[in-house]
Structures are given as C-alpha cells and as structure tokens.
Amino acid sequence: MNTQNLKLLSAFILIISSSVAAAEVKVIANSNVTDSGLSADVIADVFLGKVGSLPSGVKAVPIDQDEGSAVRDEFYSKASKKDSAQLKAYWSRLIFTGKGQPPKSVADDGDVVAQVSSTPGAIGYVSGGASVGGAKVLMTIP
C-alpha cells in the first residue's frame, strides 16, 4: 500500500471513529417515573447497582444492552467513565463477593424500549436516533 493510500485510509478511520465517539445516548424511563433533571452520575449509580431507587423513591429497574453493543459502550463510557473491560471487572468482583448482580440485559434499542415501557420503575438507554415509543426521555447524553 503506498503512502498516499495509507494516509487516506488513516484519515477515513479517524473520521469514522470520531463520529462514533460523538454518538448521543438517550436515557429513558417508564412513564410512572416522575424524576427529571437527573445527572449522569445518578444514572450511572443505578446501572452500577450502587443505588436501588431513584431520588423520587421509585424502585429502579435498570435495563441494560448486551455486552459488545456500541450504544452500551458509549453509555458506560460517558455516564460512568468505565470501558467494557473495567465494567466486566467491576461486575465480576461484585458477583464473586455476592454483593450484586448486573442489570438484566436485552439485545437492542427496540427491546430496551419494550421492556422499559412495560415495567414500572424501569430505566434504560438507547441510541440517540431511536424511537422511544411509550417510554419517556429522562436525559440525553451527548
């Protein structure tokens, strides 16, 4: 591969990776959740099992996306500042010590919306462009 093509390929990869890193994530909740104006830290605490309820007192039921999902990686990177390896190690420690279990995970945005819409207290996240159906948007993480 000549130098010109290598430079073009490198530029293309950089452009693609920067647009992926800039993807929005919507945090959604069941319609019975009255909380609003939550911070990314509070949301992260729910998904990391550090708190079991939202500030309003509603029992939180986090709905995660499957490991390896791009939106999952984006969500945890932005909300909790953990990458997938750190997240896996975090849950491994909690499971091993009996101090926690990770949230239920589903395959994709559509499954998250379906679970969140039908489960009181449920909270989940979807890609920025996803339709949220019967759920409500709590926040958008840029």
ZILIN-V935867 format. One record per residue. N is the residue number from 1. RES is the residue in three letters. SS is DSSP state (@ for helix, = for strand, . for the rest). Layout:
# ZILIN-V935867
n=N res=RES ss=SS
n=N res=RES ss=SS
This chain:
# ZILIN-V935867
n=1 res=MET ss=.
n=2 res=ASN ss=.
n=3 res=THR ss=@
n=4 res=GLN ss=@
n=5 res=ASN ss=@
n=6 res=LEU ss=@
n=7 res=LYS ss=@
n=8 res=LEU ss=@
n=9 res=LEU ss=@
n=10 res=SER ss=@
n=11 res=ALA ss=@
n=12 res=PHE ss=@
n=13 res=ILE ss=@
n=14 res=LEU ss=@
n=15 res=ILE ss=@
n=16 res=ILE ss=@
n=17 res=SER ss=@
n=18 res=SER ss=@
n=19 res=SER ss=@
n=20 res=VAL ss=@
n=21 res=ALA ss=@
n=22 res=ALA ss=.
n=23 res=ALA ss=.
n=24 res=GLU ss=.
n=25 res=VAL ss==
n=26 res=LYS ss==
n=27 res=VAL ss==
n=28 res=ILE ss==
n=29 res=ALA ss==
n=30 res=ASN ss=.
n=31 res=SER ss=.
n=32 res=ASN ss=.
n=33 res=VAL ss=.
n=34 res=THR ss=.
n=35 res=ASP ss=.
n=36 res=SER ss=.
n=37 res=GLY ss=.
n=38 res=LEU ss=.
n=39 res=SER ss=.
n=40 res=ALA ss=@
n=41 res=ASP ss=@
n=42 res=VAL ss=@
n=43 res=ILE ss=@
n=44 res=ALA ss=@
n=45 res=ASP ss=@
n=46 res=VAL ss=@
n=47 res=PHE ss=@
n=48 res=LEU ss=.
n=49 res=GLY ss=.
n=50 res=LYS ss=.
n=51 res=VAL ss=.
n=52 res=GLY ss=.
n=53 res=SER ss==
n=54 res=LEU ss=.
n=55 res=PRO ss=.
n=56 res=SER ss=.
n=57 res=GLY ss=.
n=58 res=VAL ss=.
n=59 res=LYS ss==
n=60 res=ALA ss=.
n=61 res=VAL ss==
n=62 res=PRO ss==
n=63 res=ILE ss==
n=64 res=ASP ss==
n=65 res=GLN ss==
n=66 res=ASP ss=.
n=67 res=GLU ss=.
n=68 res=GLY ss=.
n=69 res=SER ss=.
n=70 res=ALA ss=@
n=71 res=VAL ss=@
n=72 res=ARG ss=@
n=73 res=ASP ss=@
n=74 res=GLU ss=@
n=75 res=PHE ss=@
n=76 res=TYR ss=@
n=77 res=SER ss=@
n=78 res=LYS ss=@
n=79 res=ALA ss=@
n=80 res=SER ss=.
n=81 res=LYS ss=.
n=82 res=LYS ss=.
n=83 res=ASP ss=.
n=84 res=SER ss=@
n=85 res=ALA ss=@
n=86 res=GLN ss=@
n=87 res=LEU ss=@
n=88 res=LYS ss=@
n=89 res=ALA ss=@
n=90 res=TYR ss=@
n=91 res=TRP ss=@
n=92 res=SER ss=@
n=93 res=ARG ss=@
n=94 res=LEU ss=@
n=95 res=ILE ss=@
n=96 res=PHE ss=@
n=97 res=THR ss=@
n=98 res=GLY ss=.
n=99 res=LYS ss=.
n=100 res=GLY ss=.
n=101 res=GLN ss=.
n=102 res=PRO ss=.
n=103 res=PRO ss=.
n=104 res=LYS ss==
n=105 res=SER ss==
n=106 res=VAL ss==
n=107 res=ALA ss=.
n=108 res=ASP ss=.
n=109 res=ASP ss=@
n=110 res=GLY ss=@
n=111 res=ASP ss=@
n=112 res=VAL ss=@
n=113 res=VAL ss=@
n=114 res=ALA ss=@
n=115 res=GLN ss=@
n=116 res=VAL ss=@
n=117 res=SER ss=@
n=118 res=SER ss=@
n=119 res=THR ss=.
n=120 res=PRO ss=.
n=121 res=GLY ss=.
n=122 res=ALA ss==
n=123 res=ILE ss==
n=124 res=GLY ss==
n=125 res=TYR ss==
n=126 res=VAL ss==
n=127 res=SER ss==
n=128 res=GLY ss=.
n=129 res=GLY ss=.
n=130 res=ALA ss=.
n=131 res=SER ss=.
n=132 res=VAL ss=.
n=133 res=GLY ss=.
n=134 res=GLY ss=.
n=135 res=ALA ss=.
n=136 res=LYS ss==
n=137 res=VAL ss==
n=138 res=LEU ss==
n=139 res=MET ss==
n=140 res=THR ss==
n=141 res=ILE ss==
n=142 res=PRO ss=.
